Amino acid sequence: MSSCHCVENPPNLNSGFNGVGTVLQLGGLQSYVTGPLHSKLALILISDVFGYEAPNLRKLADKVSTSGFLVVVPDLLYGDYFDIDNPQFDRAAWLNAHGMDKGSEDTKPLIAALRSKGVTSIGAAGFCWGGVVVAKLAVPSDIIQAAVILHPGPILDKEFNDIKVPIALLGAEIDDFFPKEKLKQAEELLSAKSEIESLVKLYPGVTHGWSVRYNVEDEVAVKNAEEAHEDMLNWFIKYVN
């Protein structure tokens, strides 16, 4: 989780952007909530190590909510975000405190809270760290109905083998954390599972994190980010219904 590509171009959390949604407490988690509150279809977007306040992540939540989804971005890091600007920051201790298994377990009360409000179908998308959390949520067949993982984190082959719901895996061409060779291996594992639908796609000319940490002045990154957003949304429209 500490490779160069994994933490480059971090979000500006002091940009002043808050989005059109609101921050609510759901299932014990502070969460950014946007979209129609009474929708029976919900999406959960799980952040990378920089947390749920990232402006581009909230912009993405606002964008996909216009398709009729209630979108929730939970603070699974409890305000304790990766701090690459702090020379005293202990990355190993941080990772130990914020395990992906814990992230998965902490998401389940949120999912239960959404169900209690009448939500009948849920999709989950995760980015790097959050992608591993989503992979773990996708192993049972009844917690979420579809998954999208963008610039994956350290997902094990066993986890790909165990996934039980339709899954889209969206990767970057230039990625020293989840290289295209590993993406191809994941594609082979998923394509062998005839019982579930899967999509594996490589986006050219972009690096790990591009879908939420793109440079707005980089036309290639912006174009590919928008394409990934559209692919993610189309996957959820197809399988979260």
C-alpha positions as a Markdown table, in Angstrom:
| # | Residue | x | y | z |
|---|---|---|---|---|
| 1 | Met | 0.0 | 0.0 | 0.0 |
| 2 | Ser | 3.0 | 2.3 | 0.0 |
| 3 | Ser | 4.2 | 2.0 | -3.6 |
| 4 | Cys | 4.9 | 5.2 | -5.5 |
| 5 | His | 1.8 | 4.9 | -7.7 |
| 6 | Cys | -0.4 | 4.0 | -4.8 |
| 7 | Val | 0.0 | 7.3 | -3.0 |
| 8 | Glu | 0.8 | 9.8 | -5.8 |
| 9 | Asn | -1.3 | 12.9 | -6.4 |
| 10 | Pro | -3.2 | 12.8 | -3.1 |
| 11 | Pro | -6.5 | 14.8 | -2.8 |
| 12 | Asn | -6.7 | 18.3 | -1.4 |
| 13 | Leu | -8.9 | 17.8 | 1.6 |
| 14 | Asn | -8.9 | 21.6 | 2.2 |
| 15 | Ser | -10.3 | 22.5 | -1.2 |
| 16 | Gly | -13.6 | 23.6 | 0.3 |
| 17 | Phe | -15.6 | 21.2 | -1.8 |
| 18 | Asn | -18.3 | 19.4 | 0.1 |
| 19 | Gly | -20.6 | 18.2 | -2.6 |
| 20 | Val | -24.4 | 18.4 | -2.9 |
| 21 | Gly | -25.0 | 15.6 | -0.4 |
| 22 | Thr | -24.9 | 15.6 | 3.4 |
| 23 | Val | -22.9 | 13.8 | 6.1 |
| 24 | Leu | -25.1 | 11.4 | 8.1 |
| 25 | Gln | -24.5 | 8.7 | 10.7 |
| 26 | Leu | -25.4 | 5.3 | 9.2 |
| 27 | Gly | -24.7 | 1.9 | 10.7 |
| 28 | Gly | -22.3 | 3.6 | 13.2 |
| 29 | Leu | -20.3 | 5.3 | 10.4 |
| 30 | Gln | -20.0 | 8.9 | 9.4 |
| 31 | Ser | -21.0 | 8.8 | 5.7 |
| 32 | Tyr | -21.4 | 11.2 | 2.8 |
| 33 | Val | -24.9 | 10.5 | 1.5 |
| 34 | Thr | -26.2 | 11.8 | -1.8 |
| 35 | Gly | -29.0 | 11.0 | -4.2 |
| 36 | Pro | -32.7 | 10.1 | -3.6 |
| 37 | Leu | -33.0 | 9.1 | 0.0 |
| 38 | His | -36.0 | 6.8 | -0.6 |
| 39 | Ser | -34.4 | 4.9 | -3.4 |
| 40 | Lys | -34.6 | 1.1 | -3.1 |
| 41 | Leu | -31.2 | 0.9 | -5.0 |
| 42 | Ala | -28.0 | 1.9 | -3.2 |
| 43 | Leu | -24.4 | 2.2 | -4.0 |
| 44 | Ile | -21.5 | 2.2 | -1.5 |
| 45 | Leu | -18.3 | 3.8 | -2.6 |
| 46 | Ile | -15.3 | 2.8 | -0.4 |
| 47 | Ser | -12.4 | 5.2 | -0.5 |
| 48 | Asp | -8.7 | 4.6 | -0.9 |
| 49 | Val | -6.3 | 5.4 | 1.9 |
| 50 | Phe | -7.0 | 9.2 | 1.6 |
| 51 | Gly | -10.5 | 8.9 | 3.0 |
| 52 | Tyr | -14.1 | 9.7 | 2.3 |
| 53 | Glu | -13.6 | 13.5 | 2.2 |
| 54 | Ala | -11.7 | 13.4 | -1.1 |
| 55 | Pro | -13.4 | 15.9 | -3.5 |
| 56 | Asn | -13.2 | 13.8 | -6.6 |
| 57 | Leu | -14.7 | 10.8 | -4.7 |
| 58 | Arg | -17.6 | 12.9 | -3.6 |
| 59 | Lys | -18.0 | 14.4 | -7.1 |
| 60 | Leu | -18.2 | 10.9 | -8.4 |
| 61 | Ala | -20.9 | 10.0 | -5.8 |
| 62 | Asp | -22.9 | 13.0 | -6.8 |
| 63 | Lys | -22.6 | 12.1 | -10.5 |
| 64 | Val | -23.7 | 8.5 | -10.2 |
| 65 | Ser | -26.6 | 9.4 | -7.8 |
| 66 | Thr | -28.3 | 11.3 | -10.7 |
| 67 | Ser | -29.1 | 7.8 | -12.2 |
| 68 | Gly | -31.5 | 7.2 | -9.3 |
| 69 | Phe | -29.2 | 5.5 | -6.8 |
| 70 | Leu | -28.8 | 6.4 | -3.2 |
| 71 | Val | -25.0 | 6.7 | -2.8 |
| 72 | Val | -23.2 | 6.3 | 0.4 |
| 73 | Val | -19.5 | 7.0 | 1.0 |
| 74 | Pro | -18.6 | 5.8 | 4.5 |
| 75 | Asp | -15.7 | 6.9 | 6.6 |
| 76 | Leu | -14.2 | 3.5 | 7.2 |
| 77 | Leu | -10.9 | 5.1 | 8.3 |
| 78 | Tyr | -12.6 | 7.1 | 11.0 |
| 79 | Gly | -10.9 | 10.4 | 10.0 |
| 80 | Asp | -7.4 | 8.8 | 10.2 |
| 81 | Tyr | -6.1 | 9.2 | 6.7 |
| 82 | Phe | -2.8 | 8.2 | 5.1 |
| 83 | Asp | -0.5 | 11.2 | 5.6 |
| 84 | Ile | 2.3 | 11.2 | 3.1 |
| 85 | Asp | 3.4 | 14.7 | 4.0 |
| 86 | Asn | 4.2 | 13.8 | 7.6 |
| 87 | Pro | 7.8 | 12.4 | 7.9 |
| 88 | Gln | 6.9 | 10.8 | 11.2 |
| 89 | Phe | 3.9 | 9.0 | 9.7 |
| 90 | Asp | 4.2 | 5.2 | 10.5 |
| 91 | Arg | 2.8 | 3.5 | 7.4 |
| 92 | Ala | 3.1 | 0.0 | 8.9 |
| 93 | Ala | 1.2 | 1.0 | 12.1 |
| 94 | Trp | -1.5 | 2.7 | 10.0 |
| 95 | Leu | -2.0 | -0.4 | 7.9 |
| 96 | Asn | -2.2 | -2.5 | 11.0 |
| 97 | Ala | -4.9 | -0.3 | 12.5 |
| 98 | His | -6.9 | -0.2 | 9.2 |
| 99 | Gly | -7.0 | -3.7 | 8.0 |
| 100 | Met | -9.3 | -4.6 | 5.1 |
| 101 | Asp | -11.0 | -7.4 | 7.1 |
| 102 | Lys | -12.0 | -4.8 | 9.7 |
| 103 | Gly | -13.2 | -2.5 | 6.9 |
| 104 | Ser | -15.4 | -5.2 | 5.5 |
| 105 | Glu | -16.8 | -6.1 | 8.9 |
| 106 | Asp | -17.4 | -2.4 | 9.7 |
| 107 | Thr | -19.4 | -2.0 | 6.4 |
| 108 | Lys | -21.9 | -4.7 | 7.3 |
| 109 | Pro | -23.8 | -2.6 | 9.9 |
| 110 | Leu | -24.1 | 0.1 | 7.2 |
| 111 | Ile | -25.5 | -2.4 | 4.8 |
| 112 | Ala | -28.0 | -3.6 | 7.4 |
| 113 | Ala | -29.0 | 0.1 | 8.1 |
| 114 | Leu | -29.7 | 0.6 | 4.4 |
| 115 | Arg | -31.8 | -2.6 | 4.3 |
| 116 | Ser | -33.8 | -1.4 | 7.3 |
| 117 | Lys | -34.6 | 1.8 | 5.3 |
| 118 | Gly | -36.1 | -0.3 | 2.5 |
| 119 | Val | -33.1 | -0.7 | 0.2 |
| 120 | Thr | -33.5 | -3.9 | -1.7 |
| 121 | Ser | -30.4 | -4.0 | -3.9 |
| 122 | Ile | -26.9 | -2.8 | -3.2 |
| 123 | Gly | -23.7 | -2.4 | -5.2 |
| 124 | Ala | -20.3 | -1.6 | -3.9 |
| 125 | Ala | -17.3 | 0.1 | -5.5 |
| 126 | Gly | -13.9 | 0.3 | -4.0 |
| 127 | Phe | -10.7 | 2.2 | -4.8 |
| 128 | Cys | -7.3 | 0.5 | -4.0 |
| 129 | Trp | -7.6 | -0.1 | -0.2 |
| 130 | Gly | -11.4 | 0.1 | -0.6 |
| 131 | Gly | -11.3 | -2.4 | -3.5 |
| 132 | Val | -9.9 | -5.0 | -1.2 |
| 133 | Val | -12.8 | -4.3 | 1.2 |
| 134 | Val | -15.3 | -4.7 | -1.6 |
| 135 | Ala | -13.7 | -8.0 | -2.7 |
| 136 | Lys | -14.3 | -9.3 | 0.8 |
| 137 | Leu | -17.9 | -8.1 | 0.8 |
| 138 | Ala | -18.4 | -9.9 | -2.6 |
| 139 | Val | -17.6 | -13.4 | -1.2 |
| 140 | Pro | -21.0 | -14.0 | 0.4 |
| 141 | Ser | -23.8 | -13.9 | -2.2 |
| 142 | Asp | -26.3 | -12.0 | -0.1 |
| 143 | Ile | -24.5 | -8.9 | 1.3 |
| 144 | Ile | -24.1 | -7.0 | -2.0 |
| 145 | Gln | -25.5 | -7.7 | -5.4 |
| 146 | Ala | -22.6 | -6.4 | -7.6 |
| 147 | Ala | -19.1 | -5.1 | -7.2 |
| 148 | Val | -16.7 | -2.8 | -9.0 |
| 149 | Ile | -13.0 | -2.5 | -8.1 |
| 150 | Leu | -11.0 | 0.4 | -9.5 |
| 151 | His | -7.2 | 0.3 | -9.4 |
| 152 | Pro | -7.1 | -2.8 | -7.1 |
| 153 | Gly | -5.2 | -3.1 | -3.9 |
| 154 | Pro | -3.6 | -6.4 | -2.7 |
| 155 | Ile | -6.4 | -8.8 | -3.5 |
| 156 | Leu | -5.5 | -12.4 | -3.1 |
| 157 | Asp | -6.1 | -15.1 | -5.8 |
| 158 | Lys | -8.2 | -16.9 | -3.3 |
| 159 | Glu | -10.5 | -13.9 | -2.9 |
| 160 | Phe | -11.0 | -13.7 | -6.7 |
| 161 | Asn | -11.8 | -17.4 | -6.7 |
| 162 | Asp | -14.3 | -16.9 | -3.9 |
| 163 | Ile | -16.2 | -13.9 | -5.3 |
| 164 | Lys | -19.9 | -14.7 | -5.7 |
| 165 | Val | -21.4 | -11.6 | -7.3 |
| 166 | Pro | -21.0 | -9.9 | -10.7 |
| 167 | Ile | -17.7 | -8.0 | -10.6 |
| 168 | Ala | -15.9 | -5.4 | -12.8 |
| 169 | Leu | -12.2 | -5.0 | -12.3 |
| 170 | Leu | -10.9 | -1.7 | -13.8 |
| 171 | Gly | -7.1 | -1.3 | -13.9 |
| 172 | Ala | -4.4 | 1.1 | -15.0 |
| 173 | Glu | -1.8 | 0.4 | -17.7 |
| 174 | Ile | 0.9 | 2.0 | -15.6 |
| 175 | Asp | 0.7 | 0.5 | -12.1 |
| 176 | Asp | 3.6 | -0.7 | -10.0 |
| 177 | Phe | 1.1 | -1.9 | -7.3 |
| 178 | Phe | -1.3 | -3.9 | -9.4 |
| 179 | Pro | 0.5 | -4.3 | -12.7 |
| 180 | Lys | -1.2 | -5.3 | -15.9 |
| 181 | Glu | 0.2 | -8.8 | -15.6 |
| 182 | Lys | -1.6 | -9.3 | -12.3 |
| 183 | Leu | -4.8 | -7.8 | -13.9 |
| 184 | Lys | -4.5 | -10.4 | -16.6 |
| 185 | Gln | -4.1 | -13.2 | -14.0 |
| 186 | Ala | -7.2 | -11.9 | -12.2 |
| 187 | Glu | -9.1 | -11.9 | -15.5 |
| 188 | Glu | -8.2 | -15.6 | -16.0 |
| 189 | Leu | -9.4 | -16.5 | -12.5 |
| 190 | Leu | -12.6 | -14.6 | -12.9 |
| 191 | Ser | -13.3 | -15.9 | -16.4 |
| 192 | Ala | -13.0 | -19.4 | -15.1 |
| 193 | Lys | -16.0 | -18.8 | -12.9 |
| 194 | Ser | -18.8 | -19.4 | -15.4 |
| 195 | Glu | -21.4 | -18.9 | -12.7 |
| 196 | Ile | -20.8 | -15.2 | -12.3 |
| 197 | Glu | -20.5 | -12.3 | -14.8 |
| 198 | Ser | -17.2 | -10.4 | -14.8 |
| 199 | Leu | -15.5 | -7.6 | -16.7 |
| 200 | Val | -11.8 | -6.9 | -16.6 |
| 201 | Lys | -10.6 | -3.7 | -18.4 |
| 202 | Leu | -7.3 | -1.9 | -18.8 |
| 203 | Tyr | -7.2 | 1.8 | -19.2 |
| 204 | Pro | -4.3 | 3.0 | -21.3 |
| 205 | Gly | -1.8 | 5.7 | -20.4 |
| 206 | Val | -2.9 | 6.2 | -16.8 |
| 207 | Thr | -1.5 | 5.2 | -13.4 |
| 208 | His | -2.9 | 3.6 | -10.2 |
| 209 | Gly | -5.4 | 5.9 | -8.6 |
| 210 | Trp | -6.4 | 7.7 | -11.9 |
| 211 | Ser | -10.2 | 7.4 | -11.4 |
| 212 | Val | -10.3 | 9.5 | -8.3 |
| 213 | Arg | -6.9 | 11.1 | -8.1 |
| 214 | Tyr | -6.4 | 12.3 | -11.7 |
| 215 | Asn | -4.8 | 15.6 | -12.6 |
| 216 | Val | -7.5 | 17.8 | -14.1 |
| 217 | Glu | -4.9 | 19.2 | -16.5 |
| 218 | Asp | -4.1 | 15.8 | -17.8 |
| 219 | Glu | -6.5 | 15.2 | -20.7 |
| 220 | Val | -5.7 | 11.5 | -21.0 |
| 221 | Ala | -6.3 | 10.9 | -17.3 |
| 222 | Val | -9.5 | 12.9 | -17.3 |
| 223 | Lys | -10.8 | 11.0 | -20.3 |
| 224 | Asn | -10.0 | 7.7 | -18.8 |
| 225 | Ala | -11.4 | 8.6 | -15.5 |
| 226 | Glu | -14.7 | 9.6 | -17.1 |
| 227 | Glu | -14.7 | 6.4 | -19.1 |
| 228 | Ala | -14.1 | 4.3 | -15.9 |
| 229 | His | -16.9 | 6.2 | -14.1 |
| 230 | Glu | -19.3 | 5.4 | -17.0 |
| 231 | Asp | -18.2 | 1.7 | -17.0 |
| 232 | Met | -18.8 | 1.6 | -13.3 |
| 233 | Leu | -22.2 | 3.1 | -13.5 |
| 234 | Asn | -23.3 | 0.9 | -16.4 |
| 235 | Trp | -22.2 | -2.2 | -14.4 |
| 236 | Phe | -24.4 | -1.1 | -11.5 |
| 237 | Ile | -27.4 | -0.2 | -13.7 |
| 238 | Lys | -27.2 | -3.7 | -15.1 |
| 239 | Tyr | -26.8 | -5.6 | -11.9 |
| 240 | Val | -28.3 | -3.5 | -9.1 |
| 241 | Asn | -32.0 | -3.5 | -9.8 |
